[in-house]
């Protein structure tokens, strides 16, 4: 998974040719720690179809605030530079799969 920040967000996420799923997290967030391995697994399943990455909200507050991320974990799926779907909280693997499926209309 790629590390996103204020400096590379525009290029890596908003200008990406393929959809991008961004995990907004913090090291101190328990549910974020639970989401990490599941998102890593999904990154492998959707390799080549969706780019997966993480953005530390403590280190990149400007980007998180601009996107209205108020609580973590929050996952936002971007397609063609626009938000295609958002999941706040930890829904488990099935919840993330539904977000992907409903937002992009693809199956793995």
N, C-alpha and C positions, 0 to 999 in steps of 0.2 A: 504494500500500500504506500502511496505517495504522501509526503507531508506537505500540506498546503499552508500558506501564511499570507499576510497582507501583501507581500511583494510578488508572489507568483500566482495568486488566485485568479487574476484576470486572464493570464495566458493559459494556465493549466486547466482551469475550470470553465470560465465563460467563453473562451475561444476554442475549446476542445471540439474535435470533429465527431467524437463519440460521446454518449451520455456519461455524466460523472456523478458518482454518489459520494457525498462529503459527510463524514462523521465529525460533528462538532463535539469535542470532549474536553475533559481536564483530567490531569493525573490523579487528583484527589476524589474523583467521582466514582463511587462504587458501581452503579449501573453501567457506567461507561466502560469499566473494566470487564464487565460481563459481555458487553456488546462487541468488544474488540475481536475475540476469537471467531465469533460468528460472522462478522464482516470480513475477516481474513478468508474464511471458508468460502463465502459468497464471491469474493474477489477472484478466487481460483475457478469457481463454477462459471462465472461470466467473463472470464478473461478474453479480451479482444472485442467484447460487446459493450462493456461498461468499464470505465476507469474508476477505481476506488481510491479514496484517500482520507486523511484525517486532518482536522484543523484544531489546534489547541486554542481554546477560547481565552485562556489567560495570556498567551503570547500574541494572539492576533485579535484583540478585542475590537479593533476598528471594523474588520470584515464581519465578525459575528454580529456586532451592533447594527451595521448597515443592512444585514439580512434579517434583522428582528429575532435573532436567536436569544431567547430569554431564559431558557432552562436547558439543561443537558441531562442525558444525551439527546441530541437532535440530529437527525439525518435528513439532508436535503438532496434530492435528485435533480440534477440540471440537465436539460437537453436543449441544444442550440442556444446556449447562453442564458436560458430562462429557467426558472424553477418549474419543474414538472410534478413534483410531489414532495411532501414533508411528513416526517414521523417524529413526534416528540415523545420522549420516554423510551423505555426498553420493551419492545413487543416480542422479542424472541425471533428465531430464524423465520418462522412462518410469517410473522408481521412484516419483516423486511422483504420477504419474497412477494408478499401481496403488494407492498408499496411499489416494487419494481414492476410487477406484472400490470398493476392498474395504471401506473404512470407512463409506461413505455409500450404496453401491449406486446410484450415479448415473453417467450418462455425459454427456460434454459435447456 
